Amino acid sequence: MAAGAEELGAAVRDWVSGQHDGRNAELAAGVKDGSWTILQLVEALGFCLENTDPRMRGRGIQLLSQVLLECHSLLQEKEVLHLVLFYENRLQDHHLVIPSVLQGLRALSLCEVLAPGLAVSVLKAIFQEVHVQSLMQQDRYTVYSIIANFMATREEELKGLGADFTFGFIQVMDGEKDPRNLMVAFQIVHDVIVKNYALGPFVEELFEVTSCYFPIDFTPPPNDPHGIQREDLILSLRAVLASTPQFAEFLLPLLIEKLDSDLQSAKLDSLQTLTACCAIYGQKELQEFLPSLWSSLRREVFQTASEKIEAECLSALHALSACLSRSVLSSDAEDLLDSFLSSILQDCRHHLCEPDMKLVWPSAKLLQAAASASLRTYHRLTHSILPLLLEQYNKHSQSSQRRTILEMLLGFLELQQKWGHVEEGFLSPSDLELVVDHLVRLSLHEEDSQSSEAAMEAAGSLAPVYPKVFSGRMVPRLGEELQSELEEESSRDLRSLQQHCLQALAAVSTHPSIVRETVPVLLQHLQKVQKGSEAGSAQNVVSVCQSLHRVALQCQQDAEGYWYYHQAVVPCLLAMAVQAATQESSRPLVSKVLLEEEVLTAMVPVISAATTHLSPELAAQSVSHVVPLFLDGEVSFLPQNSFSCSFQPFEGGECLEPQRRLVALLMAFVCSLPRNVVIPQQERLLRELLALSCSCNCLFTATTASKCFAGLVNKHPAGQQLDEILQLAVNRMEPGLVEGPHRMQALTLLLWVTKALVLRYHPLSSQLTDKLLGLLSDVELGPAAADGFSLLMAESPDVLHKGCHADVRIMFRQRFFTDNVPKLVQGFHGAGADVKANYLKSLSHVLNHLPKPVLVTELPTLLSLLLEALSCSDRVVQLSTLSCLQPLLLEAPQIMSLHIETLVTKFLSLTSSPAMAVRIAALRCAHALTSLPTIVLLPYKARVIRALAKPLDDKKRLVRKEAVAARGEWFLVGSPGR
C-alpha cells in the first residue's frame, strides 16, 4: 500500500505541476481498480488544496473533479456526503477556483447514492454563493446541467423548496445569451412548469426571464460545430411559452404586439405560438383578447402577400375556434364561441356578395378555417353561408364568377367529411337527388372547363358522405351518357363529352362501394373501344387509362377495395393486350390500338398504381400468375382467355414483335412489387429481359426490357446471384457498345442498369459510370450518352422510385456529383471541339438535379464552365444551364455579382434564341438578375431595358409575358424603397 501511496503522490504532483496532463486518466483508473480511494486522492491533494495561491488550489480541485467525473458511480454514500460538504464550502473560494468546483458538483449530481437533502443543499449553495451570469459559457452550462440532473433524479426533494427553487433558477438564468445554454435553460423552465413545481408569486418573473427572447433572432455562425439552428431555439422557447395558461395574461398582449409589427418572422412565430397555446387555453384565458386577435388575423389574411403568413393565420383561427368549442361553460357564463363566430360572419359575409369579388377568397378561407374547427362551428357558419353562396351563384352569369362560387361551396362541403355522416345532414333526399343532377349537368355540359372540374371535385367530396345516392344515381347516368356517345358518330364535341364522362366517373370513385360500380363501366367502355368500328382511337384509350389511374390512386388506402380493383383491372388489361398481340394479322378481331406506344405508356401507371400498395401475401398471389404468363404463356387466369395463338413474348422471330411490346406491362407489374415479395423464376426472367434488351430492333421494346431488368436488379438482394447476373449484363453490353446494329439498345441498357446501381450505392456503379463517361467522346453515341446523365439524376416516373419500393439512398445525387463531376470537368478540358458539347450537356444535367444548397457551395469552381455552356449551340445544354443558373442568382448573389457583365450579355443574347423554351428561360434569368445588389445592377439598367423591348413583340404569348415581368422589374432597379 505504501508503494501505492508513493505512486499516487507522484502522479498527483506531476499533474498539478503541469508536467503530465494525461495522468488524470491514470489516477481515475487507480480508483476504478482499487489501487487507491477517492479520500486517499483528496489526502494526496492536501498540499495543493490548502495552498495560498488560488491557481494552485484550482489546479488541485480540477484534478479531483475530473477523476470524479470518471468514477462517480463507484462512490459510497459517506464519501459523497464528505465531498458535497467539501465542494459546497469551496463555492466561497476565489473566482478562479469556481469552474472546477462546479465540475465536481456536476459529477456528484450524477451519483445514485446521494443522501436525501444533499441536492437541495447544493442548489441552495449555488443560488446563494455563485453569480452565474458572470461565469464563462461552459461554466454556466455546468450549472444548468447540475440543476437538470437533480430535477431528473430528486424531483420531490426539489419541490420541497417550494417557490424558492423557481426564484433561484430565475436568478441563475436571468441575462443568459448563449444559445447552447438557452437550449438547456428552456428545457428546465418547461419541466418546472409541466411537472408542477411551485411558481408562487414568481409567474410573471418566470415569464419575463424567458419571453425576453421572443421572437428568436439568431443566425448560427458559418461552420458552427454545435449544430444549433434558429428553429431549435424557436421550438424550445415555444414549448415554454405554450406550457401553461398562467402565462396567458402576459403572453397574448405580446403576441398581438408582434403580430402588428412589420417583421415577417415575428408574425410567423407569433401565429405559430398562438396556435400552440390554444391547445391548453380555455375561454377564460382568451376572453379579454379575442377582439384584438380576430382583428389582427383578419387584417393579415386580407392584406398579406405572404402565403406562409396567410396559412399560419388560418391555422391560428382554426385553433382559436376549436379552443372555444371545447371549453366547458358554467350555466351563467357567456358563450364566447357564438359571439366570436358572429364577429367572423359580420366581417366576412358581405365580401361574398360584392360584385367585384375582390375579398371573396380571403373571406371564404377565414370562414372555412373557423368552420373546420368543430361540428358546432361548421353548422353555425354553413347555416348562414351555404344559402348565401347558392343565391350568389344564381345572381352571377359569368362563368368565372360561378366557378369561384362553386369552388367555395366545394370547400365547405369537403369539411363535412371531417365529421362523418351525421343524421342532421344539411341535404334532404330530394335535395340530394337535385344536387346530383346538377353536378352531372355541370360536369358534362358546362363549357367552362374550370367550372366543370369544380363540379367533379364537389361530387368526389360528397360521394363518401352519400355513397348510395351517387352509386345509384350518378354512376348509371354517366354510364348511359358514355354508351350513347360511343354509339353515335365521332365528332370533336362528342369526344369532349366522352372525356368529361370518363373524368367524372373517376372523380366520383371516392368510396369502395362506388369503385365497384365505376370500374366495370370503365373497363366495359375500354373493351367496346377496342372492338369499335373506328379502329379504337388511341386518345380515347389513353383517356380511359387516365381515369382508371385516378381511381387506383383514390382507393389505395382501403385494402379491400384496392384488392378488388387489382383483381378486376390488371387481368382485364393484360387479357385485352394479349388478345391484340396474338391475333392473326390477316383476320384481326379487335383493334391493335392497345399495342401503340402511346397507349402502352398510359397503361403502365394504371398497373403500377394497382400493385404498389398490395400486401406481401396478395402480391405473391398475383405475381404467381403474371410472371408465368410472360415466361410460359400461362393464360388460364385471364378473363376471356381463348386466343388465336400462344403468347410467347420472349421467343425469337419478327412475327412475335407485337407480343414483345407487352413487356412494358410486365415492367409495370413486377417493378412495383414490394421488395420482400419473391418473384418466381427470377433468374430466368432476368436473363430473358437481358437478351431482349440487347437484341430487339424495336427501341421501345428494348427500352422497357432494360427498365424492367434494372428495376429488378435494384431490388435484388446482394450476393453471388446478383454478381453473376450483373457480370452477364456487362458481358452483353460491352461488345454491343463497340459495334453492331444495336449500339443504342446497349447504351439504353447501360444507362438503366447504372441508374439502378447508383441509387443503391452498389460498388459496380462507378465502373459503369466510367463507361458512360468514356462514351461522351464517341461521335455517334456521345449526345445520347450525355442526355443519359439526366436520366441518372432525375426521378423516373414508372420504375426506380420510392413509390414502387425501389432501393433509393437519400444522398445518391450528392455522392454521384462528388464522384463524377471532377471527371466531367477533366474530360471537357481534354476533349476535342466536336464533342465538348457532350461534356457540357452532361455537367448541366447533373448540376440541374443537385440540391441547390450543395450546388451553391461548389459554385465558385463550376461557374466558369456553366457560363461557357451558355455559348454552346446545343439547345438542351442552353436550357439546362439556364434552369440551373436561375435559382443560383437568388441563392448566391455575391458570387454571381462577380460575373455580372458575362451574365447580362449571355442572357440578353439568348432572349433571341430560335427555341421558345430557351427564350423564356433566358428572360426568367434576366428577371432573376434583379435580386443582385442594386449597386451592381445600375450600370446595366438602361442596356437591359432597351434589349428587353424586343421580346415584348415576340410572336409567343408566354415569351411576351416573361418579357413584361422582367422589364418591369428592371425599371424598378434603384428606385426608393426597393
Summary of the structure (lengths in Angstrom):
residues: 978
radius of gyration: 36.6
end to end distance: 81.1
largest distance: 113.2
contacts: 3211
relative contact order: 0.02
helix: 73%
strand: 0%
